[in-house]
Amino acid sequence: MTEKIERLRRLMRKHNIQAYLVPGSDPHQSECVPEFWKRRAFITGFTGSAGDALVTMKSAGLWTDSRYYLQAERELRGAGFTLFRWGSPGVPSWQEWTVRNLKPGETLGLDSPLITHRDYAKLEKELAAKSVRLRPIAANLVDAIWQDRPAAPAGRVTVLGKKYAGESARSKLDRLRQKMTLEGVDAHILSQLDSVAWLFNIRGSDIPFNPVAIAYAIITRKEALLFVAGEKVSPEVRAVLKKDVSLRSYAEFPAALHGLAAAKKQVWLDEATASQWIVSSLEGAEIVFKPSPVSLAKAVKNASEIKGSKHAHLRDGAAMVEFLCWLEKAVPEGGVTELSAARKLEVIRKRQPRSKGLSFQTISSYGSHGAVVHYAVTPETDIPLKPKGIYLIDSGSQYLDATTDITRTVCLGPPTAEQRDRFTRVLKGVISLTRTSFPRGTSGPQLDILARRALWEKGLNYGHGTGHGVGAFLNVHEGPQGIAPARGFGIGLEPGMILSIEPGYYEDGAYGLRVENLVLVVKDKIRSTETSLFFTFETLTLCPIELRLVKKDLLTEDEVSWLNTYHRRVRRALTPLLEKDEAAWLKKATQRV
């Protein structure tokens, strides 16, 4: 790895820059990126989904959040990179570190498609105050040293039928154009892959676990342009799309931007997602910076998407019960490992109707590995499960009618008093947040404390967000809504939004605990009045919660009632879908507390 750093530095000298940014993102600001664009992973060896690297002539650093601290420690060994635990007290962000450490007259280089305009403008201003320059480099420097770089993905584009999408592409385009008319703009540009997929009712396979195609879109008052590699679109798909969409090659997008600029068009961009390269390419156009209406429209599920999610969670719940029943019998017999357990669950899920694969790499973590929040098991880290200790399984699936995401903590042997206390506090957080009622306009960060309060009472906490938005046969992490201290500000939760609720507790080197359910925002019919709307959550996930880890005397009567009611609902919903032995297991797993 250190050889890669030195090769990169030679190129930096050639371009006369003293620092170079290697972000984990791609030109579409994706959280998960195809192998073709995993430049940060190539240069550092760190494979987590969140993190940015910065290389100077004398140092190299990798910044990531608390979900990946332990993983980064392991993967960065011998790579020549210092780990910066972003979010820890006293640890600067890479932007802050750059401002503090680069000297007047020095230059930070970067690849402008990989940074949003908002972040670029903020960084440029901060560096200028220190007389440090920010310079886009036309060709990515990592690409120049990346031998055997994977080819660009070439997954086929498919059309998602109205049965599942619930609304035609034409209708969505009409709604978008109404918004454009109100804003007085000529064009709206989309660069986020899930927004493009949602708007045109297309799906792809260019990024593992995310059913999206690498594409850009430009929507004008009269035309909708989809920029995607032509070989990905079959004649059959092309015939369906041509009714509402004009197809262009992915390589034609830069010229289209220059055309808008030359014509001095008014262009609507979301500065939080549009790259600096897009903004620079539009020089001469009149740009209106405002959040994209597509992002919010995608987050609010329609009746068909909600119906699909409820049906998918029935099938997914049955798959989880089959897996948990198998696990309880198989572990004492021996031979079950983290990897084989994950594969077993994947096989079970793939048998479910409308299955389209996993929604993310399964987190199958036993014992101390459970403390690694986003642990990714590999053949090198794989360990056997034994009839003792704690096992955490965080998994999800893509179905034609929905995306699922669930975490369950399994007690494989007698739990300790500490484990039962911590788990019950995590469960109290799930119940408290699920049962809350909140007025219209409330955002996720305002609710986050409800999931943490029981842990805070003991001086405990968890370092990740409490909840994220979830797509409809799209990305398992979806914005703009979220439930976290710093995610979802200003985005009021609305009926139709689907989010996760997933508090946890992690004891480094010992175990991890997490309970995750997906919930649907619905109107609170009891508390709403003619003049005041209140919302609440309806739980979609159907799967038992580990009762052997519940400390009943920590729960209030209302919390016990919620748990018993939830388990009764799970049992009634799933029993008809199960084999006899699985139904018997479920009855035991959902007995009254």
Summary of the structure (lengths in Angstrom):
residues: 593
radius of gyration: 24.5
end to end distance: 53.5
largest distance: 73.6
contacts: 2041
relative contact order: 0.09
helix: 41%
strand: 22%
